[in-house]
Amino acid sequence: MSMSSREAVVFTAVATAVQAGVMAVSVAFLELVEKYKWFEDAKVPQKPLKVKQPDKKSCLQYVVFLKLFEVSGLPLVYTLLKWRGLRFEEPGPNWPEYVLEIGAFMLIEDTMTYWIHRLFHTPFLYKHFHKVHHRYHHPTGLASYYFHPVDLAVGVSVPLFTGPLLFKSHVYTLWVWIGVRMLEGVDGHCGYDLWFMPFRYFPFRPGAGVHHYHHTHSCGNYGSFFRFWDWLCGTDLKYKEYLKRHANEEL
């Protein structure tokens, strides 16, 4: 096996293991949170469901299928990254490099996610692709990965790998970044604003409550890590009106 082939196998195996590992540990923890009613004060208020959404078993089966679909495309991702200068050699990045590059990846990913996500809410793309993700009106950590394959490829994978493509990153940085993005996705869909999640302290952070509104109303709040594009473009106005209305109801 050539050096390039070995690198492709290692890249695919570790990237898959990082994603699956972060998802499995996060979802298992959230199952315990739900079962033993931990952090009830952090739970996002939820009205009774008016429509049926897939059960946990169906969701898990579909997510496993999607993961297999995604794994089949990772060798192509590796080829593109390697063409752009993906590095495997030692020594790996130092801590400032990790922080600076992953911070840049967040900004790039959030910008691309906002505009692609907003595009997928146009009538044709929503009906044929993105509506699959919105089968969950009350999203869960596991459902953060419940997408139509086209939506996953265009709306998730393209924003995820654009930053590393531009920066010609070390593979260690890329693997850490994949884990960070997976954890953020679970955090935004889990239905809890947990105080110990680092994303909670980001400026312009959406959070589980913001994204829960997006799932129940299918509009606005299109960003991932941040909310500044929604603020700049006014796509959070309905959400702000919703908050104001419910605040008045509580008074």
C-alpha positions as CSV (number, residue, x, y, z in Angstrom):
1,M,0.0,0.0,0.0
2,S,1.4,3.4,-1.0
3,M,2.0,6.2,1.5
4,S,-0.9,8.2,0.0
5,S,-3.3,5.2,0.3
6,R,-2.3,4.7,4.0
7,E,-2.9,8.3,4.7
8,A,-6.3,8.1,3.1
9,V,-7.3,5.1,5.2
10,V,-6.0,6.7,8.4
11,F,-7.8,10.0,7.6
12,T,-11.1,8.2,6.9
13,A,-10.8,5.9,9.9
14,V,-10.0,8.6,12.4
15,A,-12.5,11.2,11.1
16,T,-15.2,8.5,11.3
17,A,-14.2,7.5,14.8
18,V,-14.1,11.1,16.0
19,Q,-17.6,11.8,14.7
20,A,-19.1,8.5,15.9
21,G,-17.4,8.8,19.3
22,V,-18.5,12.4,20.0
23,M,-22.0,11.5,18.9
24,A,-22.2,8.3,20.9
25,V,-20.8,9.8,24.1
26,S,-23.0,12.9,23.8
27,V,-26.2,11.0,23.1
28,A,-25.6,8.5,25.9
29,F,-25.1,11.4,28.3
30,L,-28.3,13.1,27.1
31,E,-30.2,9.8,27.6
32,L,-29.1,9.8,31.2
33,V,-30.0,13.5,31.6
34,E,-33.5,12.7,30.3
35,K,-34.0,9.5,32.3
36,Y,-32.9,10.9,35.6
37,K,-34.2,14.4,35.0
38,W,-30.9,16.2,35.5
39,F,-30.6,19.9,34.6
40,E,-34.4,20.4,34.4
41,D,-33.8,24.1,34.9
42,A,-31.8,24.2,31.6
43,K,-34.4,22.4,29.6
44,V,-35.9,24.4,26.6
45,P,-39.6,24.9,27.1
46,Q,-41.5,22.6,24.7
47,K,-45.2,22.6,23.8
48,P,-46.9,19.2,23.1
49,L,-46.1,17.9,19.7
50,K,-48.9,18.4,17.1
51,V,-47.2,16.1,14.5
52,K,-45.5,12.7,14.9
53,Q,-41.8,12.6,14.6
54,P,-39.5,9.5,14.1
55,D,-38.8,7.5,17.2
56,K,-35.3,6.9,18.6
57,K,-34.8,3.6,17.0
58,S,-35.8,4.9,13.5
59,C,-33.5,7.9,14.0
60,L,-30.6,5.7,15.0
61,Q,-31.0,3.5,12.0
62,Y,-31.2,6.4,9.7
63,V,-28.1,8.1,11.2
64,V,-26.1,4.9,10.8
65,F,-27.1,4.8,7.2
66,L,-26.1,8.4,6.7
67,K,-22.7,7.8,8.4
68,L,-22.0,4.9,5.9
69,F,-23.0,7.2,3.1
70,E,-20.7,9.9,4.4
71,V,-17.8,7.5,4.9
72,S,-18.0,6.6,1.2
73,G,-17.3,10.2,0.3
74,L,-14.4,10.8,2.7
75,P,-11.7,9.4,0.3
76,L,-12.8,12.2,-2.1
77,V,-12.5,14.7,0.7
78,Y,-9.1,13.4,1.5
79,T,-8.0,13.8,-2.1
80,L,-9.1,17.4,-2.2
81,L,-7.5,18.2,1.1
82,K,-4.3,16.6,0.1
83,W,-4.3,18.5,-3.2
84,R,-4.6,21.7,-1.1
85,G,-1.7,20.7,1.2
86,L,-3.1,18.7,4.1
87,R,-0.2,17.8,6.3
88,F,0.5,14.6,8.2
89,E,4.1,15.0,9.2
90,E,5.4,15.6,12.8
91,P,5.5,17.8,14.7
92,G,1.8,18.6,14.8
93,P,0.4,22.1,15.4
94,N,1.0,24.0,18.6
95,W,-1.8,25.3,20.8
96,P,-2.0,28.8,19.3
97,E,-2.3,27.2,15.8
98,Y,-5.1,25.0,17.0
99,V,-7.0,27.9,18.5
100,L,-6.5,30.3,15.6
101,E,-7.3,27.8,12.9
102,I,-10.4,26.3,14.6
103,G,-11.6,29.8,15.4
104,A,-11.3,30.7,11.7
105,F,-13.0,27.5,10.8
106,M,-16.0,28.4,13.0
107,L,-16.4,31.8,11.3
108,I,-16.1,30.2,7.8
109,E,-18.4,27.3,8.7
110,D,-21.0,29.6,10.3
111,T,-21.1,31.9,7.3
112,M,-21.5,29.1,4.8
113,T,-24.0,27.3,7.0
114,Y,-26.1,30.5,7.3
115,W,-26.4,31.1,3.5
116,I,-26.7,27.4,2.5
117,H,-29.2,26.7,5.3
118,R,-31.2,29.8,4.3
119,L,-31.1,28.6,0.6
120,F,-32.4,25.2,1.7
121,H,-35.4,26.9,3.2
122,T,-36.6,28.2,-0.2
123,P,-39.7,26.2,-1.2
124,F,-38.2,23.7,-3.7
125,L,-35.1,22.8,-1.7
126,Y,-37.0,22.7,1.5
127,K,-39.7,20.4,0.1
128,H,-37.4,18.0,-1.6
129,F,-34.4,17.9,0.8
130,H,-34.3,20.0,4.0
131,K,-37.8,19.0,5.2
132,V,-36.3,15.6,6.2
133,H,-34.3,17.4,9.0
134,H,-37.4,19.2,10.1
135,R,-39.3,16.0,10.7
136,Y,-38.1,16.7,14.2
137,H,-40.1,19.6,15.6
138,H,-38.5,18.9,19.0
139,P,-35.0,18.1,17.9
140,T,-32.7,15.8,19.9
141,G,-28.9,15.3,20.0
142,L,-29.1,12.3,17.7
143,A,-31.4,14.1,15.3
144,S,-28.7,16.7,14.8
145,Y,-27.4,14.3,12.1
146,Y,-30.8,13.4,10.6
147,F,-30.6,14.8,7.0
148,H,-31.4,14.0,3.4
149,P,-28.1,12.8,1.9
150,V,-28.0,15.9,-0.5
151,D,-28.6,18.2,2.5
152,L,-25.8,16.5,4.4
153,A,-23.3,16.7,1.5
154,V,-24.1,20.3,0.6
155,G,-25.3,21.9,3.8
156,V,-23.1,20.1,6.4
157,S,-20.0,18.7,4.7
158,V,-19.2,21.6,2.4
159,P,-19.1,24.2,5.2
160,L,-17.3,21.7,7.5
161,F,-14.3,21.2,5.1
162,T,-14.0,24.6,3.5
163,G,-11.9,26.1,6.3
164,P,-9.4,23.2,6.3
165,L,-9.2,23.4,2.5
166,L,-8.4,27.1,2.6
167,F,-5.9,26.8,5.4
168,K,-4.0,23.7,4.3
169,S,-4.3,22.4,7.8
170,H,-2.5,19.7,9.7
171,V,-4.6,16.5,9.9
172,Y,-4.6,16.8,13.8
173,T,-6.3,20.2,13.5
174,L,-8.8,18.8,11.1
175,W,-9.7,15.9,13.4
176,V,-10.1,18.2,16.4
177,W,-12.3,20.5,14.3
178,I,-14.5,17.6,13.2
179,G,-15.1,16.7,16.9
180,V,-15.8,20.4,17.8
181,R,-18.4,20.7,15.0
182,M,-20.1,17.5,15.9
183,L,-20.4,18.5,19.5
184,E,-21.8,21.9,18.6
185,G,-24.4,20.2,16.4
186,V,-25.5,18.0,19.2
187,D,-25.5,20.9,21.7
188,G,-27.7,23.0,19.4
189,H,-30.3,20.2,19.0
190,C,-30.3,18.6,22.4
191,G,-33.1,20.7,24.0
192,Y,-30.9,21.8,26.9
193,D,-28.9,25.0,27.5
194,L,-26.3,23.4,29.6
195,W,-24.0,25.7,31.5
196,F,-20.8,23.6,31.0
197,M,-20.9,23.6,27.2
198,P,-18.2,26.0,26.0
199,F,-20.3,27.2,23.1
200,R,-22.7,28.8,25.5
201,Y,-20.1,31.5,26.2
202,F,-19.5,32.5,22.6
203,P,-20.6,36.0,21.6
204,F,-23.7,35.8,19.4
205,R,-24.2,32.1,20.3
206,P,-27.5,30.7,19.1
207,G,-28.0,27.9,21.7
208,A,-30.5,25.1,22.0
209,G,-33.5,27.5,22.6
210,V,-32.7,29.5,19.5
211,H,-32.4,26.4,17.3
212,H,-35.5,24.8,18.9
213,Y,-37.5,27.8,17.6
214,H,-36.1,27.2,14.2
215,H,-37.4,23.6,14.2
216,T,-40.8,24.4,15.6
217,H,-41.4,27.4,13.2
218,S,-39.2,26.4,10.2
219,C,-37.9,29.9,9.8
220,G,-35.0,32.2,10.8
221,N,-32.0,31.4,13.1
222,Y,-30.0,29.8,10.3
223,G,-26.5,30.1,11.8
224,S,-24.6,27.3,13.6
225,F,-21.9,28.8,16.0
226,F,-23.1,32.4,15.9
227,R,-26.1,34.6,15.3
228,F,-24.5,37.7,13.7
229,W,-25.7,36.8,10.2
230,D,-29.3,36.5,11.4
231,W,-28.9,39.8,13.2
232,L,-27.3,41.5,10.1
233,C,-29.9,40.1,7.7
234,G,-32.9,40.5,10.0
235,T,-33.8,36.8,9.8
236,D,-34.1,36.7,13.6
237,L,-36.9,39.3,13.8
238,K,-39.7,36.7,14.1
239,Y,-37.8,35.0,16.9
240,K,-37.3,38.3,18.8
241,E,-41.1,39.0,18.4
242,Y,-41.8,35.5,19.7
243,L,-39.6,36.0,22.8
244,K,-41.2,39.4,23.4
245,R,-44.7,38.0,23.1
246,H,-44.0,35.1,25.5
247,A,-42.3,37.4,28.0
248,N,-45.5,39.6,28.0
249,E,-47.6,36.5,28.6
250,E,-45.6,35.6,31.6
251,L,-45.9,39.0,33.2
